[in-house]
Amino acid sequence: MRIFSTIWHFIKNDRNPETQIKWSLYLRVWRQFGLPWWKWLLLGAVCTVCSAAAEGFAITLVHQMIDVGFIEKNMDVLYLIGIELIAAYLGKSLCTYTSALSMAHAGLSGAASLRRRLYSHMLSLSQDYFQGVQTGPLMNAFTGLSGSMLNMVTGSFIEIIRNISTLCIMVTLMVWYAPQLTLTLVFLIPVIAVTVTLIARLRRAIARRSFDMDSISLSRITESILGIKTIQSFVSEKREYERLSNIEQERYKLGMKGVAVASLQSPLLELMISFGLCGALIAGGHYITGGSLTTGDFAAFLLALTAAYKPAKSLSNIGSGIQVGLVAAEQLFAFLDRKGSIEDKAEALDLNEVLDKEQHDKTGAARGLTLAFEQVCFGYHEQDGDVLHDITLSVPPGSVCAFVGESGGGKSTLFSLVERFYDPRVGRVTLNGLDIRDLRLSSLRGNLSWVSQDVFLFDGSIADNIRYGRPDATDEEVRAAAKAANAHDFIEQLGGYDSPVGERGQLLSGGQKQRLAIARAILKNAPILLLDEATSALDSESEQLIQQALDRLMRGRTTLVIAHRLSTILDADQICVISKGRIIERGTDVQLCALGGEYKKLRDLQFDQDQKNERTGLAAADPQLRAGTEAPEVAAESAEATELESPEALSTDELRDEPAD
């Protein structure tokens, strides 16, 4: 017995971090993904055991068939055995079919449930997680990892039941008919156990590396799809192809290692079992010759031994499959156990319930709220330092506060703090004096409308994207919002509100997407507006119309605007100049111009450039005007070039509204 104890200790203890696995994961997998479908799993298990029993019963008939039917030449027994064989295999077929259906139901239901859980958890994670993770590992969680883990719960489970029950029945028959021969095979148990354990450990290590490479490959492909325009613009197709080829070569090598290890198991087991079979045949011959074993007993023993070989071999393969499933479960649970850095407090308040009913006017539109930053400091990564420093600002209800300044100064970060994608390191952001960390995220964000310069549209119809913030909005409300955003005309030209926008809105131009985003914000009708250069993708004529719509929308609402084109925020109640994460100037346009600081410099520079562009545009439209300000030879060449290059066939709107590639 000591040898068995030593072997068990070897199997149980694995100190190699690449090959070791926590077996407690197996229990957790069953607790979370097996128990919900236990009735179907139990039905499958019972039917599988009955199927194995039917096969065992068929083998017991062989003993009677040989010793009574053939040797004693009893035809009545043979007829009866034939009927019993048909009944046995009919029962086996029915049980096998029922088992397959029940396991398929459990497996497909479990797969759908797992994907829903993964998706729900992904949506609950905070922005800091998505900034540090690649797409590949996330996609692999929904495909390769979940498939491997669920196969362990359903496919591997039923195979284990089938093979263990078959093996137990066959070994019992072997002991029943020829116990002395069965003892000759005991020596195979420790050899097989050690071999299977070593191979399983190798497969675990390979599986870990394979899952990592799968994630890298998916990330590379996804990134290439999103950046296909950039790849083709820089003629980098060959370079990207080589990068993916190197990744696929590594996947090929790992795959071949996995196949080599897995394929080694079967020949080794067959070789070991052949030694046992050889010993059983020789010993059986002696026992039959000596009269202690009948021919029928020996035939039944051989059939049981042959029938036991397949489940014994399958169990070793299933064990390796379970190792892969456990590695997948390890990575899935690491993802599911990750907590979002931004979560509701247990006693979080609902903003809609806190606000007094008088905050809403007769039309049902919520009035603006007081938004304030109180000594806010924030940094994305501790090692990189803060990007916002001591921001103190109050935006009264119904007022417009604009932020201008250099790129990377922290303007968009302020918006992210208002939406509570992140929390300040120091200080707080408040709504009507309430720290937004004390509010439910859903109620906070439900009272905000954000129009970004980087518009994201979902694959679906135009109407679906406009009513994304208000799914219950009527068709008339959708149309009214589109008209207010100057989007109705181009929507009708595209074929109406049921027209598809394509994945990420790729069937629309930048200006069209921007107007749909504005219509979406108008329809949501939130009391706080966050406009991140909302008119950046519009031509001058459309910008004027949209600005008028936004002016109407902003009345009575607290509005924060990030502006690069200062002409859009000249009437703002207060303008904050942001530089290196600090508010260095604050006031109205008139006050800041009188101050003569950074805002005045930025304003003069931009308006001078606008006037120069306007003069250039006029000169381009009128060669004679430009000829009057240039040298004769230069003016003549410019006029000729203008005549050749003037896009008279397309208006500015038509150029803007060309579908994006």
ABEGO torsion letter per residue (X at the ends): XAAAAAAAAAAABBABAAABBBAAAAAAAAAAAAAAAAAAAAAAAAAAAAAAAAAAAAAAAAAAAAAAAAAAGBAAAAAAAAAAAAAAAAAAAAAAAAAAAAAAAAAAAAAAAAAAAAAAAAAABBAAAAAABBAAAAAAAABAAAAAAAAAAAAAAAAAAAAAAAAAAAAAAAAAABAAAAAAAAAAAAAAAAAAAAAAAAAAAAAAAAAAAAAAAAAAAAAAAAAAAAAAAAGAAAAAAAAAAAAAAAAAAAAAAAAAAAAAAAAAAAAAAAAAAAAAAAAAAAAAAAGABBAAAAAAAAAAAAAAAAAAAAAAAAAAAAAAAAAAAAAAAAAAABBBABBBBAABBBAAAABBAAABBAAGBBBBBBBBBBGBBBBABAAAEBABBGBBBBBBBGBBBBBBEBBGAGAAAAAAAAAGABBBABEBBBBGGBBAAABBAAAAAAABBBBBABBBBBBEBAAAAAAAABAABBAAAAAAAAAAAGAAAAAAAAGEAABBAEBGGAABBAAAAAAAAAAAAAAAGBABBBBBGAAAABBAAAAAAAAAAAAAAABGBBBBBBBABAAAAAABABBBBBBGGBBABBEBAAAAAAAGBAAAAAAAAAAAAAAAAAAAAAAAABAAAAAAABBAAAAAAAAAAAAAABBAABBAAAAAABBBX
